[in-house]
Amino acid sequence: KVFGSDVLVQRCQTHKRRNVKEHLPPEHQNAIDARIGAAYKMMTYEEARKSLDLTVRYLERLNPTSAAASLREGLEEAA
């Protein structure tokens, strides 16, 4: 609704963050959520994308098949 019909797909950043957190052990949830939240607040697409790519790489070491895949899926629409 915010961007009208010019945007083909819109992703809810809150749901994306929640989905990623669900795949992580509790001791990693807050740190990863903070990293994703900080990326979403960045002023440029390039900064946000770089930060999210780094977070995906980090998640690939923690939980590659679930958490990393969840963040990677729809990354362009949520960045």
N, C-alpha and C positions, 0 to 999 in steps of 0.2 A: 504494500500500500504506500509506503514511504516514497519509493522511486517510480511508481506508476508502471505503465506497460512497457517502458524502455528496457527493463531488466527481465531477462528470460527466466532466470531461476534466482530465488532468494533463499538464503539459509539463515536460520535463527542461531545467532552466536551463543546464546544461553544453552540451547539444546545441544549444540556441538560440544561445548565445554562439559556439560553434564554427561554426554555419551562417552567422551574420552575418559573422564574421571572414573566411570563405572568399570572400566577395564584395568584399573590400577589398584595396587595394594594401598591401603589407607595412608601409609607413611609417605607416599609420593603424590597423593591427590592434590593437596594444597599448593605444593610447589609448581606442579604442572598447570594447574588452573590459573595460578598467578602469571605464569609465562604466557599462556594463551590470552588471558585478559589484557596483559600489557601489549601484546602484539595487536590486538583489536583496537587499542586506543592510539596506536601510532598514527602520525599525520599523513604519511604517504603509503601508497600501495607497496612500493619497493621495500620500505623498511619492514612493514608488516609481513610481507611474503618471506623476506630473509629470516626474520625471527621465527615464523612458523615452520619454515624449512629446517632450521636448527632444532626446533622442538621435535619435529618428526624424527630427525636423526637420533636425538636423545631417546625418544620413545622406542625406536627400533632396538635399542639395547635392553630396555626394560620389558617391553611386551610388543614384539613386532607384529604378531598376527592379529592383535585386537586393538590396543591403544593407538599404535602408530597408524594402522590401517584406518581407524575411525577418524583420526585427524586428517589424514591424507585424502580421504573420501570427501569430496565437496569442498576442498580447500579453497579453490578459486572463488566459489560463491560466498564463502564466509569471510574471506580476507578483506 
